[in-house]
Amino acid sequence: MNHAIVIGAGLAGSSAAERLAARGWTITLIDRASAPGQGASGNLAGVLRPLPSLDNNRLARLTAAGFRHARKHLAALTAARLPLRWGQTGVLHLARDDRHATTQQQVAATQQPAAGEFCFVDRERARQLAGWPVASGGWWFPDGGWVDPASLCRANLARHAAAITAHYGCEVAQIERHADLWQAYDAGGTVIAAAPVLILANASDAKRFAPAAHLPLRAARGQVSHLPAASGSPPGIVVCRLGYVTPAIDGLRCAGATFAVDDEQTELRDADHAENLARLDFILPGYSKAIGRGELAGRVGFRPLSPDRLPMIGAVADAAAIDPARPSRPLAEMPRLPGLYLVNGFGARGIVWSALAGELLACLITGAPLPVAEDLVGAVDPGRFLMRGRNRRLRGDG
């Protein structure tokens, strides 16, 4: 029987586990937290929406594909009556300024999205949607909304629960491959699990393991502010403009988020709350005036980032087998570590990418037809960074 170890029970790991379990695999899931979705996936709510661009670049295409896949996945989990919390409220993405508004209008006119996918709305219509005076028009995504990411993790793992054995409160200290099996060890040297396939879905912590130490993963600290909110108070939708604000969810509204790379402070900071409130006023002018600073709560999370803003999904390259003095070979010819895979680097887009990422990884592992175009598969291949690093050295610029 096919068996895989998944390290990390956030959006990345739970999505990969769900997709492989759906194909009949048995999964050993390991996470150092006491429950799924406690790290970067532990915020009260996150935003589900695509990110169009005028040139329809790879980031835009991948996000559009992720959005479509996520919508289908959320609908399937809901139909199965699994413990998922989300709201299809719609997402209003306001223009930053007049120039951005022009670009947004051009994107909508050029791409001619299908009815209901997205459209550009003027300032008056944006005000009606938000229930608050706003400074500009913007994109309207009627099928977007908010998702409780930890509930999505739980729903993923509950869908094929019989195939998944979870070890929570368990930290992997080391991974090694022996006799065609990857072994995960605890700090005392005891084997937690062994399997032919091992998937690193543990955010920037993946770099702690020697086979993945070459990956340019970094962590970005993000503080979200939780604002007291009466049910039915505006906005009743998600509104974005260099930040986001959600509808009321269990008496709280999320606003944020800050973004600080390599900042390891875990405590909430008043300065970050102030930054979030300033951002909130940029989205909804004057909104923060009625919010008492002493009323603010929040959460700090650390999101894994890649240098090019695209995720890392696929087989881990064998960095030790690559000669930096030789010309770079195509990704298809890059040496890989047998059975070692990565699904990581989602940044702030875990909700929109995770379902598609889990499906893509499962297809790569099992040899099934891929859910996205070949150029996007290459764009998210973890081996791409070794190619770029070698090319820079050969050019003599670092």
N, C-alpha and C positions, 0 to 999 in steps of 0.2 A: 504494500500500500504506500502511496506517495505521502511523504511526511516533510514538513517544513517547520523550522523555528522562526518565530517573528519576535524581534526585540523591540519593544515599544508598543503601547496600547492606546496611542492617540489616533487622530484621524488617519494618518498614513498607515500605521500598523493594523488598525482594525479593518480598514478597507482592503488591504492586501490579504488579511486572514479571511475575510468574508468571501472574496472572489475565489481564492483557492479552495476554501471549504465547499463552495458551491459546485466545484468541479470534482468533489470526492476526496480531496486531500484531508489529512489530519494535521492539525496545527498545534504546536506548543507555543503559547504566547507568554512572554516574560516582560514584566514591567516593575520598576523599583517602587512605584507608587502603590497605594492601597486599593486602587480601583482604576478603570479605564478613563482616559480623557482628563488627567489631572495636571498635565504640563501645559504646553502651548495650546492644547485643545480644550482647556478648562474654562474659558471665558463664558459669561452668562449668555452671550449671543454674538454671532458674527454675521457678516453680510454675504448674501448670495446674489451675484449679478455678474454679467460678463464685462469686458473692458474693450470696446471697439476702438479701432484706430483708423486714420485716413488711409494708411498704406497697407492695412490688414496684415500687419507683421506677425511673426511667430507667436509672440506673447498674446496678441489679440485672438489669433486663430485657436491657440491652445485653450485660452480662457473661454472662448465661445463653445468649443467642443466640450470642455469641462462643465460649463453651465448646462448644456443640453443633457449631458450624461447624469449630472447631479439631480436635475429635475425628475428624470425617469427613476433614478434610484430612490429618491425621497418618496416619490409616489408609491413605489413598490413596497418600501418599508412601512409606509402608512397603511397600505392595503392589507399588509400582513399583521396589522395591529401590534407593531413592535413599539418599544418605549422611546419614540422620537418626538421631540418638541420643535416645531417650526411654524412660521407664519408666512403665507404667500400674500404679503401686504402690498407688494410692489416696491421698487426702489427708484428714487428720484436722484439723479446725479447732476447737480447744478454746475453750470459753467463757472470756472474760476474768475474769468474776466471776459471782456468783449471779444478778444481774439479767440479765446477758447470756445466761446459760444458760436462764433463763425465756423470753427473747425467741427464742432459737434453737428451743426446744421449740414455741413458738407458731407460728413460721414453718413448721416441719415439719408441725404439725397443721392449720394453715390452708390451706397450699398443696397438701398431699397430693401430693407429687412422685411421679412414676412409679417403679416398683420399679427399684432400681439407680441412680437419679439422686442422691438424698441422703436421709439420715435423721438423726435425733438419737440418739446413743448415750450411755448413762450412764457414770459415771466408771469402773466396773469394766470395761465393754466397751472404753472408750477406752484403759485401761491394757493390755488384751490386745492391741489393735491396735498400740499404740506400742511394746510390749515394755518399758515403763518406767512406774513409778508417776507418775501425773499428778494434778493438783489438781481437775480438773473433767471433766465430759463435754463433748460438742460435736457438731458436724455431721460426718458421715462421707460423703465423696464417693468411692465405689468406683471410678469411671471417671476420677478425677483422677490426677495424678502429676507427674513432673518432665520437663523438656525441656531439652536442650542447645540454646540459642537460635542459636548460630553454625552449628550443624549444620543447623538448620531453614532458615537463610538459604541455606546451600549447596545444600540439597535443593530449595528453591524455584527457585533459578537453574539447577539441573541438569535440572529437569523438562522445560523447553523450551529447552535450551541453544542450539540452532541459531538461535533467534530473538533472542537476547540478545548484544549486543556490550558487553563490560565494559571500562571504563578505570579501573584501580586506581592508587593513588598519584598521583591527578590531582585537584587542587583547583579548583573553580569560583570565580572571583573576582567574576563579574558575570553577570547575566542580562538580556537585552533582547529585545523583540519587534519584528521588522522584516518587512514584506511577508508577514504572516500566519504567520511562523515565529518560534518562540522560539529564541534563540541563547544558548549557554552559553560564556563566555569564560574563558580562563586569565589569570593575573596579567600576562602579556605582551600581552594583547589579542587573542590568537589564538582563533578559534572552535574549540571542542572538538567541538561537535555542534549541529545545528539540526533542529527538528521542529515540527509544528503544536501538539503537546501537550508540556507540561513539568510534571513532578510533583516537588514538594518533599517529600522524605522524609528530610531530613538534620537531624532533631531540632531543638534550639533554634538551631542555626546558620542555619536558614531565615530568621530575622529579619535576617540580615546583608544580604539582598537587598532592595532598595528596595520592590518590590511586596508584600513580606510583612512589612515593618518594623512595621506596625500591630498585628500579632498578639501577644497577651499570653503568648507562650511563655517559660517559665523552665526552668532546669536544676536538678535536684536531685542532689547528690552522694550516692551510695550505696556504702558499703564492705561487702563480703561477706567473712566469715572462712572460710578453708579449714582444716578440722580433720582430722588423720590419722584414718583409719577402717578397721578390718579388715572384710573382706567378711563379710556375714552378721551384723554387730553391729547392735544396735538403735539407732535405729528403722529398720525396713525399709520404712517408708512416709514420706511427707512429713507433718510435723506443724507446725501453725501456731498461734500465740497471740501477737498483737502482734509478729510476726516469724515466721520459719520455719526449719526444719532439714530437710535432705534425707537420704535413705539414702546409704550409701557408693557413690561413683562413682569408679572408678579409684583407689581408696585414699584418697579425700578425701570429706569431708562439708561441705556448704555451710551456713552459719548466718548469719543477718542479718535485714535489712540496715539500716544506718544511713540517715538521711534528713536532708539538710541543703540547703536551697534557697539557690541563688546562692553556694555554697561551691566555689571553683575549684581547691582543692588536689588534686593528682593522686597524691601519695605516700600509702602506707598509714600509718595512725596507730594507735599503741598504745591511745590512749583509745577509738578506735572499736572495736578488737578487744575491749576491756574491756566496752564497751556491748553488743556482740554476745553475749559470754559471759553477761552478766547477763540478756539477753533469752532466751538458750538455757536458763538455769536457770528462768526464768519458764515456759517451755514444758515442760521436762523437769527437775523439781527435782533439784538436786545433780549434774546431768550434767557440768558443767564441772570438777568437782573433780579428775578424772583427766586433765585436759588441761593439759599444760605450756605456759606462755605463750610459751616460746621455740620451740614447735612450730608456731606459727600463721603461715600465709601468707594470701593473700587477693587481692582485686581491687577496684579503684575504678572505678565507672562513673557516667555522668551521664545521667539520665533526663529527657526533655522533659515538661513539665507544662503543663496548662491550668488556669485559675483554678477551674473547676467540676468538675474531675476527669474530665471526659469527653474523648474524643479529638477531633481536628479532621480531618474527612474531607470533601472536596468541593472545589468551585470557589472560588478565592480572589476575594474581593470587591475592587472597584476603590475603594479608600478615598478617592482623590483626587476621585472623581465624586460623593461623598456630601456633601450640605450639612448640617452639624450643626445649623443653625438650623431646618430643616424637620422636621416630624413623621416618626417612623420608619415605614418601609414594611415590608410582610411580606418574609420572606426570599426568597420566589419573585420579588419585584420588585426585589431588590437588584442594582445593577449589578456585573457580574463582569468580570474580566480574561480575555478569550477564550483558552481553551486552557491556562490556568494552574491547577493543582490542588495540593492539600495532603493528605498523609496523615501525621499527626503527633500529638504530645501524648499518647502512650500511658501515660506515667508508669511504674508498676511492673507494668502489665498487658499488655505487648506480646505475651506468649505467648498469652494468652487472646483478645486482640482482633485480632491481625494478620491472620489468615486471613479473617475476616469483613470487616475494613477493606479488604483488597485486593479482595475480591469487590464490596463496596459501591462503591468508587471506580471499578472497571472498569464496573459497571453505570451509574453516573452519567455516565461518559465516553461510553459506547456507546449509551445510551438503552435498555438492557435492563431488564426488571422488577427491582425492588429487593428485596434479601433480608431487609429488616426493615421494620417499620411506618413510616409517614410521620412520625409524631411523633419517632421515634428518628433518622430522617434529618435532621430539623430540629435535633434536640438536638446533633448532631455537626457541623453545618454551620459552617465557619470564619467565615461572615458574622455569626454570632450575637453576636460580641463588639462589632462595630460598632453593632449595634442597641442593645445594653445601654449602651455608652458614650454614645451620643447621648441615650438616655433619661435617664441620670444628669445630663448637662449641662443638659437641658431642665428637670429638676427643681431644678437649682441646687445639687446636692450633690457636685460634683466632676467 
